[in-house]
Amino acid sequence: MNTNRTFTMLKPDSIEQGNMLPILNMIEAAGFKIIALKYKRMTRDEAEKFYSIHSDKPFFNDLVTFMTRGPIVAAALEKDNAVDAFRTLIGSTDPNEAEEGTIRKKYAKSKGENAVHGSDSDENAEIEISFHFDNEEIFS
């Protein structure tokens, strides 16, 4: 089942490089409606919980350190077939492999600092949205 919501997080590298508004503009220009938005700095505990699926991987500590080094922007998005549409918009994890016109091709520095997170399934979108937002913070 495809739903009409997905989650994205602009990572610290995109904020540090001054790309927050250009990325949000690309998201809106692609037809996504931003239904929740939060600018914050994740704690180490939050980052460890959010990325717990990767806790057994060798890059986990580096990922958590990266995600807590500066502010992020969390957003819930709405559009038909939102997860797949957003995965197409952000492009491959490795910006060298990303299609022209994607967020990562334009703004990512490397596979590790790839500017933006996007949910990879409808189930994870729901989990990730509820991780960052209470129901009363979402305006559909």
Order of alpha helices (4+ residues) and beta strands (2+ residues): beta-alpha-alpha-beta-alpha-alpha-beta-alpha-alpha-beta-alpha
